[in-house]
Amino acid sequence: MIKIEAKTKLSPEEVIKRAAAFFTSGYGLKMTEQTPTSVCLEGGGGRVMVTVRTEAKGTSVEVESQEWDRQAREFIKKLA
């Protein structure tokens, strides 16, 4: 299990949209919950939770992963 944090200039809405698309279409995870500030996806015996927070100069993104660590790191890199 890992927890990664990053900052991006993307809006919180765009980060959530990209996270849902990245993990559902790319890896077949199923979305189990979505709010304006988070998305939870499950599949393959693991889960991914992406949470966003608006900050003064962009958006703070936290990705918590269980069994999808490599993919979580890959997603964070795509936000840069």
C-alpha positions as CSV (number, residue, x, y, z in Angstrom):
1,M,0.0,0.0,0.0
2,I,1.3,3.4,-0.9
3,K,0.2,7.0,-0.5
4,I,1.5,9.6,-3.0
5,E,0.9,13.3,-3.0
6,A,1.5,15.8,-5.8
7,K,0.5,19.2,-7.0
8,T,-0.9,20.1,-10.4
9,K,-2.3,23.1,-12.2
10,L,-5.3,21.1,-13.3
11,S,-8.6,21.8,-11.7
12,P,-9.9,19.3,-9.1
13,E,-12.7,18.3,-11.5
14,E,-10.3,17.5,-14.3
15,V,-8.1,15.5,-11.9
16,I,-11.1,13.4,-10.8
17,K,-12.2,12.9,-14.4
18,R,-8.7,11.8,-15.5
19,A,-8.3,9.5,-12.6
20,A,-11.7,7.8,-13.4
21,A,-10.8,7.4,-17.1
22,F,-7.2,6.2,-16.4
23,F,-8.1,3.5,-14.0
24,T,-11.4,2.3,-15.5
25,S,-10.5,2.2,-19.2
26,G,-6.8,1.5,-18.8
27,Y,-6.9,-1.1,-16.1
28,G,-10.6,-2.2,-15.8
29,L,-11.2,-1.0,-12.3
30,K,-14.7,-0.3,-11.3
31,M,-15.7,3.0,-9.8
32,T,-17.3,2.4,-6.4
33,E,-17.7,6.0,-5.2
34,Q,-17.3,9.5,-6.7
35,T,-17.7,12.9,-5.2
36,P,-16.5,16.4,-6.4
37,T,-13.3,15.9,-4.4
38,S,-12.6,12.1,-4.6
39,V,-13.0,8.9,-6.6
40,C,-12.6,5.4,-5.3
41,L,-12.0,2.5,-7.7
42,E,-11.7,-1.3,-7.0
43,G,-10.6,-4.4,-8.9
44,G,-8.1,-7.1,-9.2
45,G,-8.0,-7.6,-5.4
46,G,-7.1,-4.0,-4.7
47,R,-8.3,-0.4,-4.7
48,V,-7.3,3.1,-5.6
49,M,-8.5,6.3,-3.9
50,V,-7.8,9.7,-5.4
51,T,-8.5,12.8,-3.3
52,V,-8.1,16.4,-4.4
53,R,-7.9,19.7,-2.6
54,T,-7.9,23.2,-4.0
55,E,-4.8,25.3,-3.0
56,A,-3.7,28.8,-3.7
57,K,-1.6,27.8,-6.8
58,G,-3.4,24.8,-8.1
59,T,-4.6,21.5,-6.9
60,S,-3.2,19.1,-4.3
61,V,-3.7,15.4,-5.3
62,E,-3.4,12.4,-3.0
63,V,-3.5,8.9,-4.4
64,E,-3.8,6.0,-2.0
65,S,-3.3,2.6,-3.6
66,Q,-3.5,-1.1,-2.5
67,E,-2.2,-3.5,-5.1
68,W,-2.1,-0.8,-7.8
69,D,1.1,1.0,-6.7
70,R,2.9,1.1,-10.1
71,Q,-0.3,2.4,-11.8
72,A,-0.8,5.0,-9.1
73,R,2.8,6.3,-9.7
74,E,2.1,6.3,-13.4
75,F,-1.1,8.4,-13.0
76,I,0.7,10.9,-10.8
77,K,3.4,11.4,-13.4
78,K,0.7,12.1,-16.0
79,L,-0.6,15.1,-14.0
80,A,2.7,17.1,-14.2
